[in-house]
Amino acid sequence: MVGRWVIISTERARRPSDFGPDPVRTRGGHCVFCPGNEAQTPPEILALRPPEKAPNSGDWSLRVVPNKFPALRIEGALEPEGVGLYDRMSGVGAHEVVIETPDHAATLASLPEAAVTDVLSTYRERIVDLKKDPRFEYVLIFKNHGEAAGASLEHPHSQLIATPIVPIMVEEELEGSARYFRKKERCVWCDIIRQERQTDGRVILEGEGFVAMAPFAPRFPFETWVLPTRHRSAYDEIGPEEVRALAGIVRGLLQRMNGVLTDPPFNFMLHTAPLRQPFLDHYHWHLEVIPKLTKVAGFEWGSGFFINPMPPEEAARYLREGVS
């Protein structure tokens, strides 16, 4: 889609167990996301709790709160202006935290499927709500699991940032898939899904309406994409039954990664259509899951190429079989 090249370095090929987890660092101490500490977060935007319970009180199963240290702030106007050759605008946006569970020691892999469904449904609900703000062009949802993946707090949580511009990586995907559509009048993502399901070599698991697969040219070992098998360009098009099926796939994939890679740190990012153009024939929303097993260094930063020591077919086989 984006014309990106990846070096699959078979001479560096390793088994999953060779990557090895980093030494566990227990940070312990006080956790502002744990039950009983609701007053220590900004007032909640959304919460799942019994209807008789007051907002910002205990007995919840999920909370969404503004990030206490936001990358972008909800207040103000964009005020774009030119500064010589450059452009500048105010840092307006929304930065929210989805506290996925009251259980400090849980993970998305260990939560019941119904709880994972609640998390994924909340993502949709927040996108739908933030779309009402005309200042926002995009909502990026992401999760950092583990210190090596950038998680500053151990308590299970994910984040969303609404931005006044479409991120460059999403723009590249949009442009690449639009070029493909102009030539072939087909969605490249739909073609990828069709081809991978026919060959099975890089397919990890399938559920009702969803597939998890290793991409043909993964940037990182065990990089995995989760896609709807039916063409959908915007995540907020997803329905309740689809969310439940997606929860099963996501939970199952993370359980396999935990088994094969010993609870690796990982990032996941939800790529969806921009808020102002949700229905696109050429784009397909998808979830990218990237375990943090290797480091990006000077060659990658300087060239834009990535060196991956794990062929995607091998990574998919390990995850399918659940062996390391």
C-alpha positions in Angstrom: 0.0 0.0 0.0 2.7 2.5 1.0 5.6 1.2 -1.0 7.6 0.3 2.1 10.4 -2.2 1.8 11.5 -4.5 4.7 14.6 -6.6 4.9 13.8 -10.1 6.2 17.2 -11.1 7.5 17.1 -14.9 7.5 20.7 -15.1 8.7 19.6 -13.5 11.9 16.5 -15.7 12.2 15.7 -16.8 15.7 13.1 -18.9 17.6 10.6 -17.0 19.6 12.3 -18.0 22.8 15.5 -16.3 21.6 14.0 -12.9 21.8 13.4 -13.3 25.5 11.5 -10.9 27.8 13.3 -8.0 29.4 13.9 -8.4 33.1 10.6 -7.7 34.9 10.6 -4.4 36.8 7.9 -4.2 39.4 7.2 -0.6 40.0 4.5 -1.2 42.6 3.3 1.7 44.8 0.2 3.8 44.6 -1.9 3.5 41.4 -4.3 6.3 40.6 -6.3 4.0 38.2 -7.2 1.5 40.9 -10.7 1.5 42.6 -10.9 3.9 45.5 -8.7 6.4 43.8 -11.3 7.9 41.4 -10.9 11.4 42.9 -7.2 11.3 41.8 -8.0 11.3 38.1 -9.8 14.0 36.1 -13.6 13.6 36.2 -14.7 10.7 34.1 -16.1 11.1 30.6 -17.7 7.6 30.5 -17.9 4.7 32.9 -19.6 1.3 33.1 -21.1 0.8 36.6 -24.5 0.0 38.1 -27.0 2.8 37.3 -27.6 3.5 41.0 -24.0 4.4 41.6 -22.8 8.0 41.4 -20.3 9.2 38.8 -16.7 9.1 39.8 -17.4 6.6 42.5 -16.3 2.9 42.9 -18.0 -0.3 41.6 -17.1 0.3 38.0 -15.8 -2.2 35.4 -14.4 0.4 32.9 -13.7 4.2 33.0 -12.7 6.8 30.5 -11.0 9.9 31.8 -9.1 12.8 30.3 -5.3 12.3 30.4 -4.0 14.3 33.3 -0.9 15.3 31.2 -2.5 15.6 27.7 -0.5 15.8 24.5 -3.3 18.0 23.1 -5.9 20.1 24.9 -9.6 20.3 24.3 -9.9 24.0 24.9 -9.3 26.7 22.3 -9.4 27.3 18.5 -7.0 25.9 16.0 -5.8 29.4 14.8 -3.6 28.1 11.9 -1.1 30.6 10.6 1.9 30.7 8.3 5.4 31.4 9.8 7.6 32.0 6.8 8.0 28.6 5.1 6.2 26.8 7.9 2.7 26.3 9.2 1.6 26.5 12.8 -1.6 25.9 14.7 -2.7 25.6 18.3 -2.3 22.3 20.1 -6.0 21.6 20.1 -7.3 18.0 20.4 -8.5 15.4 22.9 -6.4 13.0 24.9 -8.3 10.3 26.9 -7.4 7.2 28.9 -9.5 4.1 28.8 -9.0 2.3 32.1 -9.9 -1.2 30.9 -10.6 -2.9 34.2 -10.5 -2.3 38.0 -8.1 -5.3 38.3 -4.5 -3.9 38.4 -3.0 -7.3 37.6 -5.2 -8.2 34.6 -4.4 -7.9 30.9 -6.6 -7.9 27.8 -5.5 -11.5 27.3 -6.6 -12.5 30.8 -9.9 -10.6 30.9 -13.2 -12.4 30.1 -14.3 -11.9 26.5 -17.2 -9.8 27.7 -14.8 -7.3 29.3 -12.7 -7.1 26.1 -15.9 -6.5 24.2 -16.7 -3.6 26.5 -13.3 -2.1 25.8 -13.7 -2.3 22.1 -17.2 -1.0 22.2 -16.0 2.0 24.2 -13.5 2.8 21.5 -16.4 3.0 19.0 -18.5 5.1 21.4 -15.7 7.6 21.9 -15.0 7.9 18.2 -18.7 8.6 17.5 -18.8 11.3 20.2 -15.5 13.0 19.2 -16.6 13.1 15.6 -19.2 15.7 16.6 -16.4 18.2 17.2 -15.7 19.9 13.8 -12.1 20.8 14.9 -11.1 17.1 14.8 -10.1 15.2 11.7 -8.9 11.9 13.2 -9.0 9.7 16.3 -6.1 7.5 17.0 -6.6 4.7 19.5 -3.5 2.9 20.8 -2.3 0.8 23.7 1.2 0.5 25.2 1.6 -2.7 27.2 4.8 -3.0 29.2 7.5 -0.5 30.1 9.5 -1.3 26.9 6.5 -0.4 24.8 6.1 3.0 26.5 3.6 2.2 29.3 4.2 4.6 32.1 1.6 2.9 34.4 1.2 -0.8 34.9 -2.6 -0.7 35.3 -4.3 -2.0 32.1 -5.3 1.0 30.0 -5.3 2.3 26.4 -5.5 5.8 25.1 -7.0 7.8 22.3 -5.9 11.1 20.9 -8.2 13.2 18.6 -6.1 15.4 16.3 -6.9 18.3 14.0 -5.0 16.7 11.1 -4.8 13.1 9.8 -1.5 11.4 10.9 1.1 11.0 8.2 1.2 7.2 8.5 -2.6 7.0 7.9 -2.2 9.5 5.0 0.4 7.2 3.4 -2.0 4.2 3.7 -4.9 6.2 2.3 -2.8 7.4 -0.7 -1.3 4.0 -1.4 -4.7 2.2 -1.2 -6.3 4.9 -3.4 -3.6 4.4 -6.1 -4.4 0.7 -6.1 -8.1 1.3 -6.3 -7.7 3.7 -9.3 -5.7 1.0 -11.2 -7.8 -2.1 -10.3 -11.1 -0.8 -9.0 -10.7 -3.1 -6.0 -9.7 -2.5 -2.3 -6.2 -3.6 -1.8 -7.0 -4.7 1.8 -9.8 -6.9 0.5 -7.4 -8.4 -2.0 -4.8 -9.1 0.7 -7.4 -10.9 2.8 -8.6 -12.9 -0.1 -5.1 -14.0 -1.1 -3.9 -14.8 2.5 -7.0 -16.9 3.2 -6.4 -18.9 0.1 -2.7 -19.6 1.0 -3.0 -19.8 4.8 0.7 -19.4 5.3 0.5 -16.1 7.1 -3.0 -16.5 8.6 -2.9 -16.9 12.4 -6.5 -17.3 13.3 -10.0 -16.4 12.0 -13.3 -15.7 13.8 -16.7 -14.7 12.6 -16.0 -11.8 10.2 -12.4 -11.2 11.2 -8.9 -12.5 10.4 -5.5 -12.1 12.2 -2.5 -12.4 9.9 1.2 -11.7 9.6 1.6 -9.1 6.9 3.8 -10.0 3.8 6.5 -7.5 4.8 6.3 -7.0 8.6 8.5 -4.4 10.0 9.0 -6.2 13.3 9.0 -9.9 14.5 5.5 -11.2 15.1 3.8 -8.0 13.8 0.2 -8.9 13.3 -2.8 -7.3 11.6 -6.4 -7.8 12.5 -8.9 -6.9 9.8 -12.6 -7.3 9.2 -13.2 -9.7 6.3 -16.1 -7.6 5.1 -15.1 -4.2 3.6 -15.3 -1.6 6.2 -13.4 1.7 6.1 -14.3 3.2 9.5 -14.2 1.4 12.8 -17.3 3.2 14.1 -19.3 1.2 11.5 -18.9 -1.9 13.6 -22.0 -3.4 15.2 -22.5 -5.1 18.6 -22.2 -8.7 17.2 -19.1 -7.8 15.3 -17.5 -6.2 18.4 -18.0 -9.5 20.2 -16.4 -11.5 17.4 -13.5 -9.0 17.3 -13.0 -9.3 21.0 -12.6 -13.1 20.6 -9.9 -12.6 17.9 -8.0 -9.9 19.8 -8.1 -11.9 23.1 -7.1 -15.1 21.4 -4.2 -13.4 19.5 -2.8 -11.8 22.7 -3.1 -15.1 24.5 -1.1 -16.8 21.8 1.6 -14.1 21.9 1.8 -14.5 25.7 2.3 -18.2 25.3 4.8 -18.1 22.5 6.7 -14.9 23.6 6.2 -15.0 27.4 4.0 -11.9 27.9 5.9 -9.5 25.6 5.6 -5.8 25.7 3.6 -4.6 22.7 1.9 -1.7 21.1 -1.4 -1.8 19.2 -2.8 0.9 17.0 -6.2 1.2 15.4 -6.1 2.7 11.9 -9.5 3.8 10.7 -10.8 6.3 8.1 -10.6 10.0 8.9 -13.6 11.4 10.7 -14.7 13.6 7.7 -14.5 10.8 5.1 -15.7 7.7 6.8 -17.0 5.8 3.8 -14.1 5.0 1.4 -14.1 2.3 -1.2 -10.4 1.9 -1.1 -9.6 1.9 2.6 -10.0 -0.8 5.2 -9.8 -0.2 9.0 -7.4 -2.5 10.8 -5.7 -3.1 14.1 -1.8 -3.4 14.1 -0.3 -5.4 17.0 3.5 -5.1 17.3 5.4 -6.9 20.1 8.5 -4.9 21.2 11.2 -7.6 20.6 13.9 -5.7 18.6 15.2 -2.1 18.7 15.0 0.5 16.0 18.5 2.0 15.4 20.4 4.2 13.1 19.9 2.2 9.9 16.2 2.2 10.3 15.9 5.8 11.2 18.3 6.9 8.4 16.9 4.7 5.6 13.3 4.1 6.4 14.0 0.3 5.9 13.4 -2.1 8.7 15.4 -5.3 9.4 13.2 -8.1 10.7 14.9 -11.4 11.7 11.7 -13.4 11.7 10.0 -14.4 8.4 6.3 -13.7 8.7 5.4 -17.3 7.7 7.5 -18.6 10.6 5.9 -16.1 13.0 2.4 -17.1 11.9 3.2 -20.8 12.3 4.5 -20.3 15.8 1.4 -18.3 16.8 -1.0 -20.8 15.1 0.6 -23.7 16.8 1.2 -21.9 20.1 4.8 -23.2 20.4 8.1 -21.4 21.1 
